[in-house]
Amino acid sequence: MDYVRLGKSGLRVSRICLGCMSYEVTPGERPWHLDEEHSRPFIRRALELGINYFDTANMYSGGDSERVLGRALRDFARREEVVIATKVFYPMRADANGGGLSRKAIMTEIDASLRRLGTDHVDLYQIHRWDRHTPIEETLEALHDVVKAGKARYLGASSMMAWQFAKALYTADRHGWTRFVAMQPHYNLLYREEEREMLALCAAEGIGVVPWSPLARGRLARPWQDAPSTVRGTSDPWGDGVYAASQEADRRVLERVGEVSARLGVTRAQTALAWLLQRSPVTAPIIGATRLHHLEEAVGAVAIRLPPDEIEALEARYVPHAVAGIAVPGVDD
């Protein structure tokens, strides 16, 4: 495993991050999720493979993902040797202050996350989305206070418009508040809209990029399928909505992924991840694993170097997509 700094911070993370959204105490939120007994081997195997970076969120399975991750890391690792990242924004309760990025919400949710994770701090505390109902100054000052209280070591953000992220960085600098060091965007071979502005902004500002959905909800890991054959493929309306509008173009990209993979003698998933790992300023794709070979493949991709002509071949068939993964249905309405 290779380890690199997260942006221009001093924090060193593995080049693969294990995303823990699919792990919960008792399955129920989504059909493809694993219960705690079947989730723990993935966290242990990730550690054995050298992964030190684990990502979750307070809202994943109502907090169950944090509970599973926290208990597993206490059993399998030393706290000081792992990097725990979690997120805040989505509603956790039905009351008026149950979600968002107000001072009240942030101060409540960081303590709740720490209880579930069974630790006194997280290494990376991230805003899950932009809160258009709360002044960014209020959010940033609250996050700064979380860091100064020792409850988080670093701050990160997730999908938003580049102008919003630029405003947040500028505002933090102007007030002397703790700066974001990481951005989690929706980015993969089938969705490259972040190349327009966000990636260049992150490169210029020294922000580590940690893409979510690096395999496009599994689409990049298998040949084109007119009718999905996996449990997730048949029960993922969000993914269907994001990629449905460009099906013919996406089919051509997937065909090219298959051709390049065959020439290099690697799997499709490894080709897609290797492409991401060679994109600047990508630090570590967040991979979700519900089968152990997913972990093995992902770690294997770290050592793969795609030749320039193969990178060009992979990128040539992309067509622009509608922006996806930023607006929050039911919250931004």
C-alpha positions in Angstrom: 0.0 0.0 0.0 1.2 3.5 -0.7 0.5 6.4 1.6 0.3 10.1 0.7 -0.6 13.4 2.3 -4.2 14.4 2.3 -3.9 17.6 0.2 -1.2 19.8 1.7 -2.0 18.7 5.3 0.5 16.6 7.2 -2.1 13.7 7.5 -0.9 10.6 5.6 -3.6 8.3 4.2 -3.7 5.1 2.2 -4.4 5.5 -1.5 -7.6 3.5 -1.1 -10.2 4.5 1.4 -12.8 2.0 2.6 -16.3 3.5 2.5 -18.6 2.0 5.2 -22.0 3.0 4.0 -23.0 -0.7 3.3 -22.3 -1.8 6.9 -25.0 -1.7 9.6 -25.9 -3.5 12.7 -29.0 -5.1 11.3 -29.8 -4.9 7.6 -32.8 -2.9 6.6 -31.9 0.4 5.0 -30.9 -1.0 1.6 -31.1 -4.6 0.2 -27.3 -4.9 -0.5 -26.2 -3.8 3.0 -24.4 -6.3 5.3 -25.1 -6.9 9.0 -22.4 -6.4 11.6 -21.3 -10.0 11.6 -20.7 -10.0 7.9 -19.3 -6.4 7.8 -16.4 -6.9 10.3 -14.3 -9.2 8.1 -14.1 -6.4 5.5 -12.7 -3.9 8.0 -10.2 -6.4 9.3 -9.1 -7.4 5.8 -8.8 -3.7 4.8 -6.4 -3.2 7.7 -4.4 -6.3 6.7 -4.1 -4.9 3.2 -2.7 -1.7 4.5 -5.7 0.5 4.3 -5.7 3.0 7.2 -8.4 5.4 5.9 -12.1 4.7 6.7 -15.0 6.8 5.7 -18.6 6.9 7.1 -21.3 9.4 7.9 -23.7 10.0 10.8 -26.7 9.4 8.5 -25.6 6.0 7.1 -28.2 3.6 8.4 -29.2 6.0 11.1 -25.8 5.9 12.7 -25.3 2.1 12.5 -22.4 2.4 10.1 -20.5 4.5 12.7 -21.3 1.9 15.4 -20.1 -1.0 13.3 -16.9 0.8 12.2 -16.1 2.0 15.7 -16.4 -1.4 17.3 -14.4 -3.2 14.5 -11.5 -0.7 14.7 -11.4 -1.0 18.5 -11.1 -4.8 18.1 -8.7 -4.9 15.1 -6.5 -1.8 15.2 -4.8 0.8 17.4 -6.7 4.1 17.4 -3.7 6.2 16.6 -2.9 4.1 13.5 -6.1 4.6 11.6 -7.8 7.6 10.0 -11.5 7.9 10.8 -13.6 10.2 8.7 -17.3 10.9 9.2 -19.8 13.5 7.9 -22.6 15.8 9.1 -25.6 17.5 7.3 -28.5 15.1 6.6 -31.4 15.0 9.1 -30.9 12.6 11.9 -34.2 13.5 13.6 -37.6 14.8 12.6 -37.4 18.0 14.7 -36.7 21.4 13.3 -32.9 21.2 14.1 -32.4 17.6 13.3 -30.1 18.2 10.4 -28.2 20.9 8.5 -25.0 22.8 9.3 -26.1 25.2 12.0 -24.0 25.6 15.1 -26.6 23.7 17.1 -26.7 20.8 14.6 -22.9 20.5 14.3 -22.3 20.6 18.1 -25.0 18.0 18.6 -24.0 15.7 15.9 -20.2 15.6 16.5 -20.9 14.4 20.0 -23.4 11.8 18.8 -20.9 10.5 16.1 -18.1 10.2 18.7 -20.4 8.2 21.0 -21.3 5.8 18.2 -17.7 5.5 17.0 -16.5 5.0 20.6 -13.7 7.5 20.3 -12.9 11.0 21.6 -12.1 12.4 18.2 -12.4 11.9 14.5 -9.5 12.5 12.2 -11.6 14.1 9.5 -14.9 15.8 10.0 -16.7 16.6 6.8 -19.8 18.6 5.7 -21.9 16.1 3.7 -23.4 18.8 1.5 -23.8 22.6 1.3 -26.4 24.1 3.6 -28.1 27.0 1.8 -30.2 27.8 4.8 -27.3 28.5 7.1 -24.7 31.3 6.7 -21.4 29.7 5.8 -19.7 31.9 8.6 -21.8 30.1 11.2 -20.9 26.7 9.9 -17.2 27.4 9.6 -16.9 28.9 13.0 -18.7 25.9 14.6 -16.4 23.5 12.7 -13.4 25.5 13.9 -14.6 25.2 17.5 -15.0 21.5 17.0 -11.3 21.3 16.0 -10.1 23.5 18.8 -12.1 21.4 21.3 -10.0 18.4 20.1 -13.0 16.5 18.7 -11.7 16.6 15.1 -8.2 16.9 13.7 -9.0 18.1 10.2 -12.0 19.3 8.2 -13.4 18.2 4.8 -16.3 18.8 2.5 -18.3 16.8 0.0 -20.2 17.5 -3.2 -21.1 21.2 -3.9 -20.5 23.8 -6.6 -16.9 25.0 -7.0 -18.0 28.6 -6.2 -19.4 27.4 -2.9 -16.2 25.6 -2.0 -14.2 28.7 -3.0 -16.3 30.9 -0.8 -15.9 28.5 2.1 -12.1 28.5 1.7 -11.9 32.3 1.4 -14.2 32.8 4.4 -12.1 30.5 6.6 -8.9 32.3 5.6 -10.4 35.7 6.2 -11.4 34.8 9.7 -8.5 32.6 10.6 -10.7 29.6 11.0 -9.6 26.0 10.3 -9.5 25.3 6.6 -10.9 22.4 4.7 -8.1 20.0 3.6 -10.3 17.5 1.6 -13.1 17.4 -0.9 -15.3 14.4 -1.7 -16.8 14.8 -5.2 -18.8 12.5 -7.4 -16.1 11.5 -9.9 -15.4 8.5 -12.2 -15.0 7.6 -15.8 -18.7 7.9 -16.4 -19.1 11.2 -14.5 -16.3 13.7 -15.1 -18.1 17.0 -14.6 -15.8 17.9 -11.7 -13.0 18.4 -14.2 -14.7 21.7 -15.3 -13.9 23.6 -12.1 -13.6 21.7 -8.9 -10.5 19.7 -9.6 -8.6 22.7 -10.7 -9.7 24.6 -7.6 -8.6 21.8 -5.4 -5.2 21.6 -7.1 -4.6 25.3 -6.8 -5.6 25.3 -3.1 -3.8 22.2 -2.0 -7.0 20.2 -1.3 -7.0 16.4 -1.3 -9.6 14.9 -3.6 -11.4 11.7 -2.3 -13.9 10.6 -5.0 -17.1 8.8 -4.0 -18.7 6.3 -6.3 -15.4 5.7 -8.2 -16.9 2.7 -10.0 -20.2 4.4 -10.9 -22.3 2.2 -8.5 -20.6 -0.9 -9.9 -21.2 -0.1 -13.6 -17.5 0.3 -14.3 -16.7 -3.1 -12.8 -18.8 -5.1 -15.3 -19.7 -5.2 -19.0 -22.7 -3.2 -20.1 -26.0 -4.7 -19.0 -29.3 -3.6 -20.4 -31.0 -5.1 -17.3 -28.9 -4.9 -14.1 -28.2 -8.4 -12.6 -26.9 -7.4 -9.1 -29.1 -6.6 -6.0 -27.8 -3.1 -5.9 -28.3 -2.6 -9.7 -32.0 -3.5 -9.4 -32.6 -1.4 -6.2 -30.7 1.9 -6.7 -33.0 4.6 -8.1 -30.4 7.3 -7.5 -27.8 5.6 -9.7 -30.4 4.9 -12.3 -31.3 8.6 -12.4 -27.7 9.8 -12.7 -26.6 7.6 -15.5 -29.8 6.9 -17.5 -29.7 10.1 -19.6 -26.4 9.1 -21.3 -26.8 5.4 -21.7 -25.5 5.1 -25.2 -22.4 7.2 -24.5 -21.8 5.4 -21.2 -22.1 2.0 -23.1 -19.2 3.2 -25.3 -17.1 4.2 -22.3 -17.7 0.8 -20.7 -16.7 -1.0 -23.9 -13.5 0.9 -24.0 -12.8 0.0 -20.3 -13.2 -3.6 -21.3 -10.8 -3.3 -24.2 -8.1 -1.6 -22.1 -8.5 -4.1 -19.3 -8.1 -7.0 -21.7 -4.9 -5.5 -23.2 -3.4 -4.9 -19.7 -4.6 -8.2 -18.2 -6.4 -6.5 -15.3 -10.0 -6.3 -14.2 -12.4 -3.6 -15.2 -12.6 -2.2 -11.7 -8.8 -2.0 -11.5 -8.7 -0.1 -14.8 -11.3 2.4 -13.6 -9.5 2.9 -10.2 -6.0 3.1 -11.8 -7.3 5.9 -14.0 -8.6 7.8 -11.0 -5.4 7.3 -9.0 -3.4 8.9 -11.9 -5.7 11.9 -12.0 -4.3 15.0 -10.2 -5.2 15.9 -7.4 -7.0 12.6 -6.5 -5.7 11.3 -3.2 -7.8 8.1 -2.5 -11.0 6.8 -4.1 -13.6 5.7 -1.6 -14.5 2.1 -2.5 -17.4 0.2 -1.1 -16.9 -3.5 -0.6 -19.5 -6.2 0.0 -17.4 -9.0 -1.4 -13.8 -9.6 -0.2 -12.5 -9.6 -3.8 -13.6 -6.0 -4.1 -10.9 -5.1 -1.5 -8.2 -7.2 -3.2 -8.9 -5.7 -6.6 -9.0 -2.1 -5.3 -5.6 -2.5 -3.5 -4.2 -4.1 -6.6 -5.1 -1.1 -8.6 -2.6 1.1 -6.6 0.3 -0.6 -8.4 -1.1 -0.3 -11.9 0.2 2.5 -14.1 -1.8 3.1 -17.2 0.2 4.1 -20.3 -0.7 7.6 -21.7 -2.3 6.1 -24.9 -4.6 3.9 -22.8 -5.6 6.9 -20.6 -6.4 8.8 -23.8 -8.5 5.8 -25.1 -10.5 5.6 -21.8 -11.3 9.4 -21.9 -12.0 9.8 -25.6 -15.7 8.6 -25.5 -16.9 10.7 -22.6 -19.8 13.0 -23.2 -21.0 15.7 -20.7 -23.6 14.7 -18.1 -26.1 16.8 -16.2 -24.7 17.8 -12.8 -25.6 15.2 -10.2 -25.0 14.6 -6.5 -25.1 18.2 -5.3 -28.8 19.1 -4.8 -30.4 17.4 -1.8 -34.0 16.2 -2.6 -36.3 16.9 0.4 -33.7 19.2 2.0 -33.0 21.8 -0.7 -36.6 21.9 -1.9 
